[in-house]
């Protein structure tokens, strides 16, 4: 009599094994006899029974030879050397020249080497074979070998495996664990109640806990040390998951999200931000200007404010940039180069209401694509406008933001942006190094006064992809946009 209680799969497995005389059971025997499809269930049940001495398990690691891509290609279209050989036999007088015109360069090159290995010699440009019978049988053996894959790695196939291993991508040797289970004397002696499958509670629900049924229920015990298949379910792309996390952090901090168009004017993207009209970043090589719409009309009064500020500082006390401000330049259509274009317009529409706004959105810059640059990327942007806001508050807010994102060590350094004073660069410590993640500052009077804003505006912005590379530990930004399913599946849940 056994004094322990078995789990349902263990009961079923033991019953199946008792009912049959066979000495050893393979995985597929068990799946068939127990009416299971999931091998994890069988392996788990076997493990449980083994622990109680009711079955024994024998594991053997089997090396299996399988076809790789080039091998599969050879099976489908013939081995290169076999195709060369049949070409040679179809020619009256096979020559190197003939071979080079009958086969493409990438085949002719390695092909000659393969023929030489088979015993073909080159005599004054002619290809000569002395022992055709041996070549035929060698080729037949190679072809037959590939055709019979997959197979176990036995001594018999080992020489062929060694030969093909030297050729890239033909075959691979994989290890597979085979198990076989045998019932013990003790296993045969288990009878009666112990083998009856019961209803087992696998999910603890509120309904269950509210009633009394749980008191007598049998609960499924989990053995977290067992091997299990990884659930492959749909999930967010890591970039999307990161965006959601950023949103959550901003919302927790009392910010509201701003979503706006990426077709904008140079006026809002640059002039409103006191970026001089001859600033290098405005050049064609940095900014995507649009043909359609080539220009968008802006409020003339607003442009006159900007003109005054740019030319001589207007009423702000600034001296401006000098020169002549062009309203045509201001009205040119472009793809926004930063999300600050949207925050500044929000402020222009609500110049006197205190606010905390953020956005996570797409921006465009004419960058050549490389390991750390993309022409289309995302910026994370935040602003706080309220009476009494100051630098201290900006730094504290940045530190809080990054701490909530999981980066407690943040430092700021002086920087320069045409639209903020003071301006800061934000650095985050990651794996012992300080990484620059973005810019921040307090908007200058040249920016705020023409819009009728009187309270200080704290602003910061940074690249989302930079942050994503950090969070996901990438060294190539392009990885984020390659839909490599294997990589995507293995990303951490953010
Ligand atoms: N707009 C800046 C950029 O594109 C970042 C920034 C935003 C800097 C707000 C200061 C204030 O890099």
Boltz pocket constraint, residues with backbone or C-beta under 6 A from the ligand:
constraints:
  - pocket:
      binder: B
      contacts: [[A, 337], [A, 338], [A, 339], [A, 340], [A, 382], [A, 417], [A, 420], [A, 424], [A, 438], [A, 439], [A, 440], [A, 441], [A, 459], [A, 460], [A, 461], [A, 462]]
      max_distance: 6.0
